Amino acid sequence: MSVIRVNFMPEFDYGDDAVLLTMDGAGVDTFRTALGEAIQCGSSQLEHEGVTHILRIQAGAADIDLQQTQVVWLLDLATAREIELDLNVLSDQGAGHNYIDMSTPAPTLVVSRDEYVDVIYPWVVPASTNPGHSN
């Protein structure tokens, strides 16, 4: 079974909030496939271990709406392609992580392969759970 987990992590990135996308190698490939479909078709959906990931391409967006059983990724094409490139690198190179600038619910998305996979972080509700609107 592959690992794909998304968590809001307060003060994770040098004291700043971040969203952590944790994957193993199979998870990287699975998520990369769903993202590629969204880039090609405008949207896609991935079901993984009781969580529905909805990926939508939307001009000007760099937002993740985090719920325990649903994650809505609203990404402009440039951000989606940046994540896709990072996933390609992680697929080829193995363990590591990359940072992507986001708007909500945190300024940074940490895309990680084979790091943090043995840790199950407790669910933390982001301060902003409505993409495009900050508190």
TIMARDO-627109 format. One record per residue: residue number from 0; x, y, z of N, C-alpha, C in turn; residue in one letter. Coordinates in Angstrom, 3 decimals, always signed. Example, Ala and Ser with C-alpha at 12.3 -4.5 7.8 and 13.67 -1.06 7.14 Angstrom:
2
(0 (+13.190 -5.690 +7.800) (+12.300 -4.500 +7.800) (+13.200 -3.300 +7.800) "A")
(1 (+12.850 -2.250 +7.080) (+13.670 -1.060 +7.140) (+12.900 +0.030 +7.870) "S")
//
This chain:
135
(0 (+0.843 -1.182 +0.000) (+0.000 +0.000 +0.000) (+0.882 +1.237 +0.000) "M")
(1 (+0.526 +2.190 -0.790) (+1.310 +3.420 -0.874) (+0.935 +4.396 +0.244) "S")
(2 (+1.810 +5.369 +0.453) (+1.597 +6.409 +1.455) (+1.368 +7.735 +0.743) "V")
(3 (+0.226 +8.349 +1.030) (-0.077 +9.726 +0.620) (-0.840 +10.341 +1.785) "I")
(4 (-0.194 +11.253 +2.499) (-0.846 +11.935 +3.627) (-0.618 +13.435 +3.499) "R")
(5 (-1.626 +14.192 +3.884) (-1.531 +15.651 +3.872) (-1.895 +16.154 +5.257) "V")
(6 (-1.019 +16.971 +5.824) (-1.259 +17.529 +7.153) (-0.911 +19.005 +7.183) "N")
(7 (-1.711 +19.769 +7.916) (-1.366 +21.143 +8.249) (-0.404 +21.074 +9.424) "F")
(8 (+0.747 +21.734 +9.280) (+1.798 +21.658 +10.293) (+2.143 +23.061 +10.801) "M")
(9 (+1.579 +23.454 +11.947) (+1.909 +24.764 +12.507) (+3.404 +24.863 +12.822) "P")
(10 (+4.001 +25.955 +12.410) (+5.403 +26.277 +12.716) (+6.381 +25.201 +12.238) "E")
(11 (+6.060 +24.478 +11.183) (+6.886 +23.376 +10.672) (+8.072 +23.865 +9.855) "F")
(12 (+7.880 +24.941 +9.112) (+8.893 +25.445 +8.186) (+9.610 +26.643 +8.796) "D")
(13 (+10.625 +26.357 +9.608) (+11.409 +27.415 +10.272) (+10.516 +28.403 +11.017) "Y")
(14 (+9.524 +27.871 +11.716) (+8.625 +28.690 +12.517) (+7.369 +29.128 +11.794) "G")
(15 (+7.297 +28.901 +10.479) (+6.106 +29.254 +9.714) (+5.246 +28.009 +9.503) "D")
(16 (+3.947 +28.225 +9.373) (+3.036 +27.125 +9.075) (+3.334 +26.567 +7.687) "D")
(17 (+3.058 +25.284 +7.518) (+3.242 +24.630 +6.221) (+2.211 +23.527 +6.077) "A")
(18 (+2.015 +23.094 +4.846) (+1.261 +21.888 +4.555) (+2.286 +20.847 +4.140) "V")
(19 (+2.222 +19.690 +4.780) (+3.163 +18.606 +4.502) (+2.449 +17.523 +3.704) "L")
(20 (+2.934 +17.275 +2.491) (+2.456 +16.176 +1.657) (+3.502 +15.070 +1.763) "L")
(21 (+3.186 +14.037 +2.522) (+4.089 +12.921 +2.801) (+3.755 +11.757 +1.890) "T")
(22 (+4.770 +11.236 +1.196) (+4.551 +10.108 +0.293) (+5.747 +9.162 +0.330) "M")
(23 (+5.480 +7.913 -0.012) (+6.564 +6.992 -0.319) (+6.692 +6.975 -1.841) "D")
(24 (+7.559 +6.125 -2.381) (+7.773 +6.104 -3.823) (+6.510 +5.823 -4.613) "G")
(25 (+5.733 +4.833 -4.185) (+4.481 +4.508 -4.879) (+3.485 +5.654 -4.753) "A")
(26 (+3.473 +6.319 -3.609) (+2.581 +7.458 -3.411) (+2.932 +8.618 -4.333) "G")
(27 (+4.229 +8.860 -4.517) (+4.665 +9.909 -5.446) (+4.117 +9.620 -6.837) "V")
(28 (+4.271 +8.387 -7.279) (+3.807 +8.032 -8.624) (+2.293 +8.139 -8.749) "D")
(29 (+1.561 +7.733 -7.722) (+0.103 +7.813 -7.734) (-0.365 +9.261 -7.766) "T")
(30 (+0.219 +10.099 -6.901) (-0.184 +11.496 -6.853) (+0.217 +12.213 -8.148) "F")
(31 (+1.391 +11.882 -8.661) (+1.877 +12.492 -9.908) (+0.924 +12.182 -11.064) "R")
(32 (+0.408 +10.968 -11.122) (-0.546 +10.585 -12.166) (-1.815 +11.422 -12.069) "T")
(33 (-2.350 +11.580 -10.853) (-3.565 +12.380 -10.654) (-3.317 +13.846 -11.011) "A")
(34 (-2.165 +14.375 -10.624) (-1.835 +15.762 -10.941) (-1.682 +15.941 -12.445) "L")
(35 (-1.030 +14.998 -13.105) (-0.881 +15.073 -14.554) (-2.221 +15.082 -15.269) "G")
(36 (-3.161 +14.280 -14.774) (-4.506 +14.269 -15.344) (-5.185 +15.623 -15.148) "E")
(37 (-5.016 +16.217 -13.979) (-5.602 +17.540 -13.732) (-4.993 +18.587 -14.658) "A")
(38 (-3.700 +18.518 -14.886) (-3.042 +19.465 -15.790) (-3.600 +19.312 -17.203) "I")
(39 (-3.810 +18.067 -17.630) (-4.311 +17.799 -18.980) (-5.802 +18.109 -19.136) "Q")
(40 (-6.583 +17.773 -18.132) (-8.051 +17.831 -18.259) (-8.709 +18.956 -17.464) "C")
(41 (-7.958 +19.621 -16.617) (-8.527 +20.683 -15.794) (-8.894 +20.245 -14.393) "G")
(42 (-9.096 +18.934 -14.206) (-9.385 +18.419 -12.871) (-9.176 +16.914 -12.846) "S")
(43 (-9.025 +16.391 -11.658) (-8.960 +14.944 -11.458) (-9.302 +14.655 -10.009) "S")
(44 (-9.479 +13.385 -9.716) (-9.823 +12.968 -8.357) (-9.051 +11.705 -8.025) "Q")
(45 (-8.567 +11.644 -6.799) (-7.801 +10.506 -6.311) (-8.392 +10.080 -4.969) "L")
(46 (-8.723 +8.824 -4.849) (-9.184 +8.255 -3.577) (-8.020 +7.464 -2.993) "E")
(47 (-7.655 +7.777 -1.750) (-6.548 +7.058 -1.127) (-6.787 +6.934 +0.370) "H")
(48 (-6.921 +5.715 +0.837) (-7.081 +5.405 +2.262) (-8.130 +6.280 +2.946) "E")
(49 (-9.296 +6.383 +2.332) (-10.403 +7.110 +2.936) (-10.369 +8.615 +2.752) "G")
(50 (-9.397 +9.114 +1.994) (-9.299 +10.550 +1.728) (-9.478 +10.778 +0.229) "V")
(51 (-10.359 +11.692 -0.119) (-10.569 +12.073 -1.508) (-9.754 +13.331 -1.787) "T")
(52 (-8.882 +13.245 -2.772) (-8.104 +14.397 -3.240) (-8.742 +14.867 -4.536) "H")
(53 (-9.203 +16.099 -4.546) (-9.777 +16.708 -5.738) (-8.778 +17.751 -6.209) "I")
(54 (-8.274 +17.565 -7.416) (-7.277 +18.477 -7.971) (-7.919 +19.268 -9.095) "L")
(55 (-7.892 +20.595 -8.965) (-8.505 +21.465 -9.971) (-7.510 +22.535 -10.394) "R")
(56 (-7.444 +22.764 -11.686) (-6.627 +23.846 -12.213) (-7.517 +25.084 -12.288) "I")
(57 (-7.047 +26.149 -11.644) (-7.833 +27.385 -11.561) (-6.862 +28.558 -11.628) "Q")
(58 (-7.072 +29.445 -12.564) (-6.181 +30.589 -12.754) (-5.984 +31.361 -11.448) "A")
(59 (-4.740 +31.658 -11.135) (-4.401 +32.468 -9.971) (-4.466 +31.763 -8.637) "G")
(60 (-4.776 +30.469 -8.606) (-4.963 +29.758 -7.338) (-3.691 +29.027 -6.904) "A")
(61 (-3.489 +28.984 -5.625) (-2.440 +28.188 -4.990) (-2.939 +27.849 -3.582) "A")
(62 (-4.040 +27.106 -3.544) (-4.763 +26.886 -2.299) (-5.036 +25.399 -2.073) "D")
(63 (-5.025 +25.027 -0.801) (-5.365 +23.666 -0.409) (-6.423 +23.765 +0.685) "I")
(64 (-7.577 +23.189 +0.421) (-8.648 +23.145 +1.417) (-8.550 +21.780 +2.092) "D")
(65 (-8.115 +21.774 +3.344) (-7.862 +20.540 +4.085) (-9.023 +20.174 +4.988) "L")
(66 (-9.566 +19.010 +4.746) (-10.521 +18.384 +5.640) (-9.977 +16.986 +5.908) "Q")
(67 (-10.424 +16.333 +6.955) (-9.878 +15.020 +7.293) (-10.126 +13.978 +6.218) "Q")
(68 (-11.239 +14.060 +5.513) (-11.544 +13.039 +4.509) (-11.580 +13.592 +3.091) "T")
(69 (-11.269 +14.879 +2.932) (-11.253 +15.473 +1.596) (-10.229 +16.601 +1.537) "Q")
(70 (-9.419 +16.576 +0.497) (-8.452 +17.641 +0.258) (-8.725 +18.185 -1.136) "V")
(71 (-9.029 +19.475 -1.216) (-9.257 +20.116 -2.502) (-8.032 +20.957 -2.826) "V")
(72 (-7.391 +20.590 -3.917) (-6.206 +21.289 -4.414) (-6.655 +22.228 -5.529) "W")
(73 (-6.591 +23.531 -5.300) (-6.889 +24.535 -6.318) (-5.559 +25.150 -6.724) "L")
(74 (-5.122 +24.849 -7.937) (-3.782 +25.227 -8.372) (-3.833 +25.903 -9.728) "L")
(75 (-3.099 +27.002 -9.869) (-2.968 +27.535 -11.215) (-1.998 +26.633 -11.976) "D")
(76 (-1.964 +26.777 -13.267) (-1.193 +25.868 -14.102) (+0.296 +25.910 -13.755) "L")
(77 (+0.839 +27.092 -13.480) (+2.258 +27.200 -13.147) (+2.584 +26.457 -11.848) "A")
(78 (+1.744 +26.593 -10.834) (+1.964 +25.901 -9.562) (+1.829 +24.392 -9.740) "T")
(79 (+0.827 +23.970 -10.500) (+0.640 +22.540 -10.760) (+1.857 +21.963 -11.473) "A")
(80 (+2.378 +22.677 -12.441) (+3.565 +22.195 -13.169) (+4.805 +22.190 -12.278) "R")
(81 (+4.908 +23.152 -11.365) (+6.029 +23.156 -10.425) (+5.960 +21.929 -9.511) "E")
(82 (+4.777 +21.620 -9.010) (+4.613 +20.419 -8.174) (+4.921 +19.174 -8.999) "I")
(83 (+4.437 +19.125 -10.237) (+4.697 +17.974 -11.110) (+6.198 +17.784 -11.328) "E")
(84 (+6.920 +18.867 -11.558) (+8.373 +18.794 -11.730) (+9.037 +18.258 -10.467) "L")
(85 (+8.611 +18.753 -9.310) (+9.170 +18.278 -8.041) (+8.870 +16.802 -7.823) "D")
(86 (+7.675 +16.361 -8.200) (+7.334 +14.941 -8.080) (+8.190 +14.091 -9.021) "L")
(87 (+8.464 +14.597 -10.218) (+9.339 +13.884 -11.150) (+10.736 +13.712 -10.560) "N")
(88 (+11.253 +14.775 -9.967) (+12.587 +14.725 -9.347) (+12.584 +13.715 -8.200) "V")
(89 (+11.569 +13.773 -7.341) (+11.499 +12.841 -6.215) (+11.321 +11.402 -6.693) "L")
(90 (+10.598 +11.207 -7.772) (+10.420 +9.866 -8.312) (+11.751 +9.305 -8.803) "S")
(91 (+12.545 +10.158 -9.441) (+13.837 +9.733 -9.993) (+14.920 +9.608 -8.930) "D")
(92 (+14.946 +10.544 -7.976) (+16.072 +10.625 -7.038) (+15.836 +9.938 -5.705) "Q")
(93 (+14.605 +9.621 -5.370) (+14.346 +8.967 -4.096) (+14.066 +9.961 -2.990) "G")
(94 (+14.458 +9.604 -1.772) (+14.109 +10.379 -0.580) (+14.543 +11.836 -0.703) "A")
(95 (+13.672 +12.706 -0.208) (+13.967 +14.134 -0.200) (+12.682 +14.926 -0.121) "G")
(96 (+12.828 +16.239 -0.249) (+11.656 +17.104 -0.200) (+11.906 +18.375 -1.001) "H")
(97 (+10.822 +19.032 -1.362) (+10.864 +20.307 -2.071) (+9.809 +21.222 -1.477) "N")
(98 (+10.009 +22.518 -1.673) (+9.099 +23.533 -1.155) (+8.413 +24.244 -2.310) "Y")
(99 (+7.112 +24.471 -2.167) (+6.337 +25.191 -3.164) (+5.591 +26.309 -2.456) "I")
(100 (+5.633 +27.507 -3.031) (+4.890 +28.640 -2.480) (+3.397 +28.428 -2.698) "D")
(101 (+2.623 +28.679 -1.649) (+1.169 +28.535 -1.692) (+0.529 +29.784 -1.087) "M")
(102 (-0.787 +29.872 -1.201) (-1.529 +30.978 -0.585) (-2.187 +30.543 +0.711) "S")
(103 (-3.032 +29.507 +0.647) (-3.727 +29.035 +1.846) (-3.679 +27.519 +1.897) "T")
(104 (-3.732 +26.924 +3.044) (-3.869 +27.524 +4.367) (-2.532 +27.918 +4.981) "P")
(105 (-1.432 +27.745 +4.217) (-0.094 +28.093 +4.697) (+0.715 +28.592 +3.516) "A")
(106 (+1.771 +29.351 +3.779) (+2.561 +29.900 +2.675) (+3.446 +28.880 +1.954) "P")
(107 (+3.594 +27.689 +2.535) (+4.503 +26.704 +1.959) (+3.872 +25.320 +1.940) "T")
(108 (+4.052 +24.633 +0.807) (+3.743 +23.219 +0.687) (+5.085 +22.496 +0.664) "L")
(109 (+5.255 +21.532 +1.571) (+6.447 +20.692 +1.589) (+6.051 +19.359 +0.975) "V")
(110 (+6.642 +19.045 -0.172) (+6.378 +17.795 -0.873) (+7.525 +16.859 -0.521) "V")
(111 (+7.214 +15.765 +0.161) (+8.247 +14.909 +0.738) (+8.079 +13.454 +0.307) "S")
(112 (+9.212 +12.845 -0.068) (+9.211 +11.414 -0.371) (+10.112 +10.689 +0.621) "R")
(113 (+9.581 +9.637 +1.209) (+10.312 +8.754 +2.122) (+10.902 +9.486 +3.323) "D")
(114 (+10.285 +10.597 +3.701) (+10.583 +11.291 +4.944) (+9.245 +11.423 +5.682) "E")
(115 (+9.259 +11.269 +6.968) (+8.065 +11.417 +7.793) (+7.024 +10.322 +7.547) "Y")
(116 (+7.352 +9.280 +6.791) (+6.345 +8.258 +6.467) (+5.990 +7.387 +7.668) "V")
(117 (+6.884 +7.265 +8.637) (+6.609 +6.441 +9.810) (+5.898 +7.204 +10.917) "D")
(118 (+5.712 +8.497 +10.722) (+5.069 +9.346 +11.724) (+3.641 +9.644 +11.272) "V")
(119 (+2.683 +9.385 +12.146) (+1.299 +9.772 +11.879) (+1.020 +11.016 +12.728) "I")
(120 (+0.989 +12.167 +12.064) (+0.767 +13.409 +12.783) (-0.698 +13.554 +13.168) "Y")
(121 (-0.968 +14.122 +14.327) (-2.368 +14.350 +14.709) (-2.993 +15.391 +13.774) "P")
(122 (-4.289 +15.247 +13.568) (-4.988 +16.176 +12.694) (-5.067 +17.539 +13.358) "W")
(123 (-4.640 +18.573 +12.630) (-4.722 +19.951 +13.089) (-5.551 +20.711 +12.062) "V")
(124 (-6.564 +21.394 +12.529) (-7.405 +22.190 +11.639) (-6.653 +23.473 +11.291) "V")
(125 (-6.471 +23.741 +10.006) (-5.806 +24.982 +9.608) (-6.579 +26.204 +10.063) "P")
(126 (-5.865 +27.291 +10.292) (-6.505 +28.537 +10.691) (-7.476 +29.004 +9.620) "A")
(127 (-7.138 +28.747 +8.360) (-8.019 +29.097 +7.247) (-8.371 +27.814 +6.508) "S")
(128 (-9.638 +27.444 +6.550) (-10.081 +26.241 +5.856) (-10.886 +26.570 +4.620) "T")
(129 (-10.889 +27.830 +4.223) (-11.624 +28.263 +3.047) (-10.637 +28.870 +2.053) "N")
(130 (-10.239 +28.129 +0.978) (-9.254 +28.632 +0.041) (-9.631 +30.008 -0.501) "P")
(131 (-8.599 +30.842 -0.592) (-8.808 +32.171 -1.121) (-9.214 +33.192 -0.076) "G")
(132 (-9.449 +32.741 +1.145) (-9.834 +33.651 +2.226) (-8.940 +33.385 +3.419) "H")
(133 (-8.302 +34.404 +3.930) (-7.471 +34.221 +5.114) (-8.124 +34.881 +6.315) "S")
(134 (-7.748 +34.378 +7.489) (-8.301 +34.936 +8.725) (-7.482 +36.076 +9.205) "N")
//
